[in-house]
Amino acid sequence: MTAQDERAAPRLDAGRLARLLNHYRDANTGRGIFELAVTAVPFVIAWALMALAFYRGYIWLYALLMLPAAGFLVRLFLIQHDCGHGAFLPNRTGNDWVGRIISVLTLTPYDHWKRSHAIHHATAGNLDRRGIGDVDTLTVEEYLARSRWGRLRYRFYRHPVVMFGIGPMYLFLVQSRVPLGFMSKGWRPWLSAMSTNLAVAAAAGLMIWAMGFWPFLAIHLPVVLLGATAGVWLFFIQHQFEATQWSKSDSWSVQDAALHGSSYYELPPVLRWFSANIGVHHVHHLSSRIPYYRLPEVLRDHPELRGVGRVTLLQSFKCVSLALWDEKRRQLISFRDLRREYSAA
């Protein structure tokens, strides 16, 4: 859906919808255990089969198993994500410990990530509160005000090779290990990161002792990097689409930004399962305590939500070029759009 189509469509009352969605916030222990089992067990099996294929020299099978293994890892990360919102299981202790255990596999410090992600939810779409838990986004005016070097750096950051190649590697392998951007936030981010690092080192050390350094690296590193790239892609499409919404603080509303600033990424059933319904992101932002396994219920009972911020798989590839928020047109535009505008002027 384009920005023009979104503006032309009848605008839903985000506050009213948020109240209605409270009905879906109840998590279920049995369902949570089931979801964890059908994700973690296949992940372990896929990982073990990759190791066996690698040792036996079946490189084709080893390569073939990388994608499903990465898919299960993405799903584990999204279970960790729901745990961070207190949505996966009915009690906080269960959510936190499931999230912490999974964080050893996803390389993402659970408690630190939980805090920064909560800030993202509280500030998404607010032009005056950018910078934590989001993709760096400049307005047209801010971009034009930068020096030539400043513009070049932003264009480099926004290049697909950096955003979906170098970026995920840096985010999960480096930035998550040392939370330098949170030095002023006290000791808690460091405790979360360092304790996760110790747990990762212990688990990796045990596997390296059992199978050797290079075999372990050859099996786990590609799975982590593929999963990281998929995760960054999903997060990017959830907020970097043409019809998204950004506003200054004086006209910003957390509920409007949640509903109209987050996409409904309509994926094929298999990808929807591996991504744990995170594509229903506008509903998730509007009521983050809804377990991901209940999001299809929301769309079934409130079909009007299917037309808000809808992005199909094919349309999502066009979002990669969007890089600047045009405050005049109130939509994301590409660098090419900006050049055309100035050429016309």
C-alpha positions as a Markdown table, in Angstrom:
| # | Residue | x | y | z |
|---|---|---|---|---|
| 1 | Met | 0.0 | 0.0 | 0.0 |
| 2 | Thr | 1.4 | 3.4 | -1.0 |
| 3 | Ala | 1.4 | 6.4 | 1.3 |
| 4 | Gln | -1.3 | 8.0 | -0.9 |
| 5 | Asp | -3.5 | 4.9 | -0.5 |
| 6 | Glu | -3.0 | 4.8 | 3.2 |
| 7 | Arg | -4.0 | 8.5 | 3.6 |
| 8 | Ala | -7.0 | 8.0 | 1.4 |
| 9 | Ala | -8.3 | 5.0 | 3.4 |
| 10 | Pro | -10.6 | 5.6 | 6.4 |
| 11 | Arg | -8.4 | 6.1 | 9.4 |
| 12 | Leu | -9.0 | 3.7 | 12.3 |
| 13 | Asp | -9.2 | 4.8 | 15.9 |
| 14 | Ala | -5.9 | 3.5 | 17.4 |
| 15 | Gly | -7.0 | 4.2 | 20.9 |
| 16 | Arg | -10.2 | 2.3 | 20.6 |
| 17 | Leu | -8.5 | -0.6 | 18.9 |
| 18 | Ala | -5.9 | -0.8 | 21.7 |
| 19 | Arg | -8.6 | -1.1 | 24.3 |
| 20 | Leu | -10.3 | -3.9 | 22.2 |
| 21 | Leu | -7.1 | -5.8 | 21.8 |
| 22 | Asn | -6.6 | -6.2 | 25.6 |
| 23 | His | -8.9 | -9.2 | 25.2 |
| 24 | Tyr | -6.1 | -11.1 | 23.4 |
| 25 | Arg | -3.3 | -10.5 | 25.9 |
| 26 | Asp | -3.7 | -13.8 | 27.9 |
| 27 | Ala | -0.7 | -16.1 | 27.4 |
| 28 | Asn | -1.1 | -19.9 | 27.7 |
| 29 | Thr | 1.6 | -22.0 | 29.4 |
| 30 | Gly | 0.7 | -25.2 | 27.4 |
| 31 | Arg | 0.7 | -23.3 | 24.1 |
| 32 | Gly | 4.0 | -21.7 | 25.0 |
| 33 | Ile | 5.7 | -25.0 | 25.8 |
| 34 | Phe | 4.4 | -26.4 | 22.6 |
| 35 | Glu | 5.7 | -23.5 | 20.5 |
| 36 | Leu | 9.1 | -23.7 | 22.2 |
| 37 | Ala | 9.3 | -27.5 | 21.6 |
| 38 | Val | 8.3 | -27.3 | 17.9 |
| 39 | Thr | 11.0 | -24.7 | 17.4 |
| 40 | Ala | 13.9 | -25.8 | 19.7 |
| 41 | Val | 13.8 | -29.5 | 18.9 |
| 42 | Pro | 13.9 | -29.1 | 15.1 |
| 43 | Phe | 16.7 | -26.5 | 15.5 |
| 44 | Val | 18.8 | -29.0 | 17.5 |
| 45 | Ile | 18.1 | -31.8 | 14.9 |
| 46 | Ala | 18.9 | -29.5 | 12.0 |
| 47 | Trp | 22.2 | -28.4 | 13.7 |
| 48 | Ala | 23.2 | -32.0 | 14.5 |
| 49 | Leu | 22.4 | -33.1 | 10.9 |
| 50 | Met | 24.6 | -30.3 | 9.6 |
| 51 | Ala | 27.4 | -31.5 | 11.8 |
| 52 | Leu | 27.0 | -35.1 | 10.7 |
| 53 | Ala | 26.9 | -34.0 | 7.0 |
| 54 | Phe | 30.0 | -31.9 | 7.5 |
| 55 | Tyr | 31.9 | -34.7 | 9.0 |
| 56 | Arg | 30.8 | -37.2 | 6.4 |
| 57 | Gly | 31.6 | -34.9 | 3.6 |
| 58 | Tyr | 28.0 | -34.4 | 2.4 |
| 59 | Ile | 28.6 | -30.7 | 1.7 |
| 60 | Trp | 25.4 | -30.4 | -0.4 |
| 61 | Leu | 23.3 | -31.6 | 2.6 |
| 62 | Tyr | 25.3 | -29.4 | 5.0 |
| 63 | Ala | 24.5 | -26.4 | 2.8 |
| 64 | Leu | 20.9 | -27.4 | 2.3 |
| 65 | Leu | 20.3 | -27.6 | 6.1 |
| 66 | Met | 21.7 | -24.1 | 6.7 |
| 67 | Leu | 18.5 | -22.3 | 5.7 |
| 68 | Pro | 16.0 | -24.3 | 7.9 |
| 69 | Ala | 18.4 | -24.1 | 10.8 |
| 70 | Ala | 18.6 | -20.4 | 10.4 |
| 71 | Gly | 14.9 | -20.2 | 10.2 |
| 72 | Phe | 14.4 | -22.0 | 13.5 |
| 73 | Leu | 17.0 | -19.7 | 15.1 |
| 74 | Val | 15.0 | -16.7 | 13.9 |
| 75 | Arg | 11.9 | -18.2 | 15.4 |
| 76 | Leu | 13.8 | -18.8 | 18.7 |
| 77 | Phe | 14.8 | -15.1 | 18.6 |
| 78 | Leu | 11.2 | -14.1 | 18.2 |
| 79 | Ile | 10.2 | -16.3 | 21.2 |
| 80 | Gln | 12.9 | -14.4 | 23.1 |
| 81 | His | 11.3 | -11.2 | 21.8 |
| 82 | Asp | 7.9 | -12.2 | 23.1 |
| 83 | Cys | 9.4 | -13.1 | 26.4 |
| 84 | Gly | 10.9 | -9.6 | 26.6 |
| 85 | His | 7.4 | -8.2 | 26.3 |
| 86 | Gly | 6.1 | -10.6 | 29.0 |
| 87 | Ala | 3.8 | -12.1 | 26.3 |
| 88 | Phe | 5.1 | -15.7 | 25.7 |
| 89 | Leu | 4.2 | -17.2 | 29.1 |
| 90 | Pro | 1.7 | -16.1 | 31.8 |
| 91 | Asn | 4.4 | -15.2 | 34.4 |
| 92 | Arg | 7.4 | -12.9 | 34.4 |
| 93 | Thr | 9.9 | -15.3 | 35.8 |
| 94 | Gly | 9.1 | -17.9 | 33.2 |
| 95 | Asn | 9.4 | -15.4 | 30.4 |
| 96 | Asp | 12.7 | -14.0 | 31.7 |
| 97 | Trp | 14.4 | -17.3 | 32.1 |
| 98 | Val | 13.2 | -18.7 | 28.8 |
| 99 | Gly | 14.5 | -15.5 | 27.1 |
| 100 | Arg | 17.8 | -15.6 | 28.9 |
| 101 | Ile | 18.4 | -19.3 | 27.9 |
| 102 | Ile | 17.5 | -18.6 | 24.2 |
| 103 | Ser | 19.8 | -15.5 | 24.3 |
| 104 | Val | 22.8 | -17.8 | 24.5 |
| 105 | Leu | 21.9 | -19.2 | 21.0 |
| 106 | Thr | 20.8 | -15.8 | 19.5 |
| 107 | Leu | 23.9 | -14.0 | 20.9 |
| 108 | Thr | 21.6 | -11.2 | 22.1 |
| 109 | Pro | 21.8 | -10.2 | 25.8 |
| 110 | Tyr | 18.3 | -10.7 | 27.0 |
| 111 | Asp | 17.9 | -8.1 | 29.8 |
| 112 | His | 19.8 | -5.3 | 27.9 |
| 113 | Trp | 17.9 | -6.0 | 24.7 |
| 114 | Lys | 14.6 | -6.1 | 26.6 |
| 115 | Arg | 15.2 | -2.6 | 28.0 |
| 116 | Ser | 16.3 | -1.1 | 24.7 |
| 117 | His | 13.4 | -2.7 | 22.8 |
| 118 | Ala | 11.0 | -1.2 | 25.3 |
| 119 | Ile | 12.4 | 2.2 | 24.5 |
| 120 | His | 11.9 | 1.5 | 20.8 |
| 121 | His | 8.2 | 0.7 | 21.4 |
| 122 | Ala | 7.8 | 3.9 | 23.5 |
| 123 | Thr | 9.4 | 6.2 | 20.9 |
| 124 | Ala | 8.8 | 4.6 | 17.5 |
| 125 | Gly | 7.8 | 7.2 | 14.9 |
| 126 | Asn | 8.9 | 10.1 | 17.1 |
| 127 | Leu | 11.3 | 12.4 | 15.2 |
| 128 | Asp | 12.5 | 13.9 | 18.4 |
| 129 | Arg | 13.4 | 10.6 | 20.1 |
| 130 | Arg | 15.2 | 8.6 | 17.5 |
| 131 | Gly | 18.4 | 6.6 | 18.1 |
| 132 | Ile | 17.6 | 3.6 | 20.3 |
| 133 | Gly | 16.4 | 0.3 | 18.9 |
| 134 | Asp | 15.6 | 1.6 | 15.5 |
| 135 | Val | 17.1 | 2.0 | 12.0 |
| 136 | Asp | 18.8 | 5.4 | 11.7 |
| 137 | Thr | 16.5 | 7.6 | 9.6 |
| 138 | Leu | 17.2 | 11.2 | 8.5 |
| 139 | Thr | 14.6 | 13.7 | 7.3 |
| 140 | Val | 15.2 | 15.3 | 3.9 |
| 141 | Glu | 16.1 | 18.6 | 5.6 |
| 142 | Glu | 18.6 | 16.9 | 8.0 |
| 143 | Tyr | 20.3 | 15.0 | 5.1 |
| 144 | Leu | 20.6 | 18.2 | 3.0 |
| 145 | Ala | 22.1 | 20.1 | 6.0 |
| 146 | Arg | 24.9 | 17.5 | 6.3 |
| 147 | Ser | 28.3 | 18.0 | 4.8 |
| 148 | Arg | 29.3 | 16.0 | 1.8 |
| 149 | Trp | 31.1 | 13.5 | 4.0 |
| 150 | Gly | 28.1 | 13.3 | 6.3 |
| 151 | Arg | 25.8 | 12.5 | 3.4 |
| 152 | Leu | 28.3 | 9.9 | 2.1 |
| 153 | Arg | 28.4 | 8.2 | 5.5 |
| 154 | Tyr | 24.6 | 8.0 | 5.6 |
| 155 | Arg | 24.4 | 6.7 | 2.1 |
| 156 | Phe | 27.0 | 4.0 | 3.0 |
| 157 | Tyr | 25.0 | 3.1 | 6.1 |
| 158 | Arg | 21.8 | 2.8 | 4.0 |
| 159 | His | 23.4 | 0.7 | 1.2 |
| 160 | Pro | 21.8 | -2.8 | 1.1 |
| 161 | Val | 25.2 | -4.5 | 1.4 |
| 162 | Val | 25.9 | -2.7 | 4.7 |
| 163 | Met | 22.3 | -2.8 | 6.0 |
| 164 | Phe | 21.7 | -6.5 | 5.3 |
| 165 | Gly | 25.3 | -7.8 | 5.1 |
| 166 | Ile | 27.9 | -6.0 | 7.3 |
| 167 | Gly | 25.2 | -4.6 | 9.6 |
| 168 | Pro | 23.8 | -7.9 | 11.0 |
| 169 | Met | 27.3 | -9.2 | 11.5 |
| 170 | Tyr | 28.3 | -6.1 | 13.4 |
| 171 | Leu | 25.1 | -6.0 | 15.4 |
| 172 | Phe | 25.1 | -9.6 | 16.6 |
| 173 | Leu | 28.8 | -10.4 | 16.8 |
| 174 | Val | 30.2 | -7.1 | 18.0 |
| 175 | Gln | 27.7 | -4.6 | 19.3 |
| 176 | Ser | 25.8 | -7.1 | 21.4 |
| 177 | Arg | 29.0 | -8.2 | 23.0 |
| 178 | Val | 29.9 | -4.7 | 24.3 |
| 179 | Pro | 27.0 | -2.2 | 24.8 |
| 180 | Leu | 29.2 | 0.9 | 24.4 |
| 181 | Gly | 26.2 | 3.1 | 23.5 |
| 182 | Phe | 24.7 | 2.4 | 27.0 |
| 183 | Met | 27.7 | 3.5 | 29.1 |
| 184 | Ser | 25.7 | 6.3 | 30.7 |
| 185 | Lys | 22.8 | 3.9 | 31.5 |
| 186 | Gly | 24.5 | 2.3 | 34.5 |
| 187 | Trp | 25.8 | -1.2 | 35.2 |
| 188 | Arg | 22.7 | -3.2 | 34.1 |
| 189 | Pro | 23.3 | -3.3 | 30.3 |
| 190 | Trp | 26.9 | -4.4 | 31.0 |
| 191 | Leu | 25.8 | -7.1 | 33.5 |
| 192 | Ser | 23.4 | -8.4 | 30.9 |
| 193 | Ala | 26.0 | -8.4 | 28.1 |
| 194 | Met | 28.8 | -9.8 | 30.1 |
| 195 | Ser | 26.8 | -12.6 | 31.7 |
| 196 | Thr | 25.5 | -13.6 | 28.2 |
| 197 | Asn | 29.1 | -13.5 | 26.9 |
| 198 | Leu | 30.2 | -15.8 | 29.6 |
| 199 | Ala | 27.3 | -18.2 | 28.9 |
| 200 | Val | 28.0 | -18.1 | 25.1 |
| 201 | Ala | 31.7 | -18.7 | 25.8 |
| 202 | Ala | 30.9 | -21.7 | 28.1 |
| 203 | Ala | 28.5 | -23.2 | 25.6 |
| 204 | Ala | 30.9 | -22.6 | 22.6 |
| 205 | Gly | 33.8 | -23.9 | 24.6 |
| 206 | Leu | 32.0 | -27.2 | 25.4 |
| 207 | Met | 31.1 | -27.7 | 21.7 |
| 208 | Ile | 34.6 | -26.8 | 20.5 |
| 209 | Trp | 36.0 | -29.4 | 23.0 |
| 210 | Ala | 33.6 | -32.0 | 21.7 |
| 211 | Met | 34.0 | -31.4 | 17.9 |
| 212 | Gly | 36.9 | -29.0 | 17.3 |
| 213 | Phe | 37.1 | -25.3 | 16.7 |
| 214 | Trp | 36.8 | -25.1 | 12.9 |
| 215 | Pro | 33.9 | -27.6 | 12.6 |
| 216 | Phe | 32.0 | -25.7 | 15.2 |
| 217 | Leu | 32.6 | -22.4 | 13.5 |
| 218 | Ala | 31.7 | -23.9 | 10.1 |
| 219 | Ile | 28.4 | -25.1 | 11.4 |
| 220 | His | 27.2 | -22.4 | 13.8 |
| 221 | Leu | 28.5 | -19.2 | 12.2 |
| 222 | Pro | 26.7 | -19.5 | 8.9 |
| 223 | Val | 23.4 | -20.3 | 10.7 |
| 224 | Val | 23.9 | -17.2 | 13.0 |
| 225 | Leu | 24.7 | -14.9 | 10.1 |
| 226 | Leu | 21.8 | -16.1 | 8.0 |
| 227 | Gly | 19.4 | -15.7 | 10.9 |
| 228 | Ala | 20.8 | -12.3 | 11.8 |
| 229 | Thr | 20.3 | -11.1 | 8.2 |
| 230 | Ala | 16.7 | -12.4 | 8.2 |
| 231 | Gly | 16.1 | -10.7 | 11.5 |
| 232 | Val | 17.4 | -7.3 | 10.4 |
| 233 | Trp | 15.4 | -7.6 | 7.1 |
| 234 | Leu | 12.1 | -8.3 | 9.1 |
| 235 | Phe | 12.8 | -5.4 | 11.5 |
| 236 | Phe | 13.6 | -3.1 | 8.5 |
| 237 | Ile | 10.4 | -3.8 | 6.6 |
| 238 | Gln | 8.3 | -3.4 | 9.8 |
| 239 | His | 9.1 | 0.3 | 10.0 |
| 240 | Gln | 10.8 | 1.3 | 6.7 |
| 241 | Phe | 7.9 | 1.3 | 4.3 |
| 242 | Glu | 6.5 | 4.1 | 2.2 |
| 243 | Ala | 3.3 | 4.6 | 4.1 |
| 244 | Thr | 4.9 | 4.6 | 7.6 |
| 245 | Gln | 4.4 | 7.5 | 10.0 |
| 246 | Trp | 6.9 | 9.9 | 11.7 |
| 247 | Ser | 5.9 | 13.0 | 13.6 |
| 248 | Lys | 7.4 | 15.6 | 15.9 |
| 249 | Ser | 6.7 | 15.2 | 19.6 |
| 250 | Asp | 3.9 | 17.9 | 19.7 |
| 251 | Ser | 1.8 | 15.9 | 17.2 |
| 252 | Trp | 3.0 | 12.4 | 18.0 |
| 253 | Ser | 0.8 | 9.7 | 19.6 |
| 254 | Val | 2.2 | 6.4 | 20.8 |
| 255 | Gln | -1.0 | 4.6 | 19.7 |
| 256 | Asp | -1.2 | 6.3 | 16.3 |
| 257 | Ala | 2.5 | 5.7 | 15.6 |
| 258 | Ala | 2.1 | 2.0 | 16.6 |
| 259 | Leu | -0.9 | 1.4 | 14.3 |
| 260 | His | 0.1 | 3.6 | 11.3 |
| 261 | Gly | 3.9 | 3.6 | 11.7 |
| 262 | Ser | 4.3 | -0.2 | 11.7 |
| 263 | Ser | 3.6 | -2.5 | 8.7 |
| 264 | Tyr | 1.4 | -5.5 | 8.2 |
| 265 | Tyr | 4.0 | -7.6 | 6.4 |
| 266 | Glu | 1.8 | -10.2 | 4.7 |
| 267 | Leu | 4.1 | -13.2 | 4.2 |
| 268 | Pro | 3.4 | -16.7 | 2.7 |
| 269 | Pro | 2.3 | -19.3 | 5.4 |
| 270 | Val | 5.8 | -21.0 | 5.7 |
| 271 | Leu | 7.6 | -17.6 | 6.2 |
| 272 | Arg | 4.8 | -16.5 | 8.5 |
| 273 | Trp | 5.4 | -19.5 | 10.7 |
| 274 | Phe | 9.2 | -19.1 | 10.8 |
| 275 | Ser | 8.8 | -15.4 | 11.6 |
| 276 | Ala | 6.3 | -16.2 | 14.4 |
| 277 | Asn | 3.7 | -13.8 | 12.9 |
| 278 | Ile | 6.0 | -10.8 | 13.6 |
| 279 | Gly | 4.7 | -9.4 | 10.2 |
| 280 | Val | 1.5 | -8.5 | 12.0 |
| 281 | His | 3.6 | -5.7 | 13.5 |
| 282 | His | 1.1 | -2.9 | 13.6 |
| 283 | Val | -1.0 | -5.0 | 16.0 |
| 284 | His | 2.1 | -6.0 | 18.0 |
| 285 | His | 3.1 | -2.4 | 18.5 |
| 286 | Leu | -0.5 | -1.4 | 19.4 |
| 287 | Ser | -0.6 | -4.2 | 22.1 |
| 288 | Ser | 2.8 | -5.7 | 22.7 |
| 289 | Arg | 1.5 | -8.1 | 25.4 |
| 290 | Ile | -0.4 | -10.2 | 22.8 |
| 291 | Pro | 1.4 | -13.5 | 22.3 |
| 292 | Tyr | 2.5 | -14.0 | 18.7 |
| 293 | Tyr | 0.5 | -17.2 | 18.5 |
| 294 | Arg | -2.7 | -15.1 | 19.1 |
| 295 | Leu | -2.0 | -12.5 | 16.4 |
| 296 | Pro | -3.9 | -14.4 | 13.7 |
| 297 | Glu | -6.9 | -14.4 | 16.0 |
| 298 | Val | -6.8 | -10.6 | 16.0 |
| 299 | Leu | -6.7 | -10.4 | 12.2 |
| 300 | Arg | -9.6 | -12.9 | 12.0 |
| 301 | Asp | -11.8 | -10.9 | 14.4 |
| 302 | His | -10.8 | -7.5 | 13.1 |
| 303 | Pro | -10.3 | -7.8 | 9.3 |
| 304 | Glu | -10.2 | -4.0 | 8.9 |
| 305 | Leu | -6.6 | -4.3 | 10.3 |
| 306 | Arg | -5.5 | -6.2 | 7.2 |
| 307 | Gly | -5.6 | -3.0 | 5.1 |
| 308 | Val | -3.4 | -0.9 | 7.4 |
| 309 | Gly | 0.2 | -0.6 | 6.4 |
| 310 | Arg | 0.0 | -3.8 | 4.3 |
| 311 | Val | 3.2 | -4.8 | 2.5 |
| 312 | Thr | 3.4 | -8.0 | 0.5 |
| 313 | Leu | 6.6 | -10.0 | 0.0 |
| 314 | Leu | 7.1 | -8.6 | -3.5 |
| 315 | Gln | 6.4 | -5.0 | -2.4 |
| 316 | Ser | 8.9 | -5.3 | 0.4 |
| 317 | Phe | 11.9 | -5.5 | -1.9 |
| 318 | Lys | 11.0 | -2.0 | -3.1 |
| 319 | Cys | 11.4 | -0.7 | 0.5 |
| 320 | Val | 15.1 | -1.2 | 0.4 |
| 321 | Ser | 15.6 | 2.0 | -1.6 |
| 322 | Leu | 13.6 | 4.1 | 0.9 |
| 323 | Ala | 16.0 | 6.1 | 3.1 |
| 324 | Leu | 14.7 | 9.6 | 3.9 |
| 325 | Trp | 11.6 | 10.9 | 5.6 |
| 326 | Asp | 10.0 | 13.7 | 3.6 |
| 327 | Glu | 8.2 | 15.9 | 6.1 |
| 328 | Lys | 6.3 | 17.8 | 3.3 |
| 329 | Arg | 4.9 | 14.7 | 1.6 |
| 330 | Arg | 4.8 | 12.7 | 4.9 |
| 331 | Gln | 6.3 | 9.6 | 3.4 |
| 332 | Leu | 9.6 | 7.8 | 3.0 |
| 333 | Ile | 11.4 | 8.5 | -0.2 |
| 334 | Ser | 14.6 | 7.3 | -1.9 |
| 335 | Phe | 17.8 | 9.2 | -2.8 |
| 336 | Arg | 16.6 | 8.9 | -6.4 |
| 337 | Asp | 13.3 | 10.6 | -5.5 |
| 338 | Leu | 15.2 | 13.4 | -3.9 |
| 339 | Arg | 17.4 | 13.9 | -7.0 |
| 340 | Arg | 14.3 | 14.0 | -9.2 |
| 341 | Glu | 12.7 | 16.5 | -7.0 |
| 342 | Tyr | 15.7 | 18.9 | -7.1 |
| 343 | Ser | 16.1 | 18.3 | -10.8 |
| 344 | Ala | 12.5 | 19.3 | -11.4 |
| 345 | Ala | 12.9 | 22.4 | -9.2 |
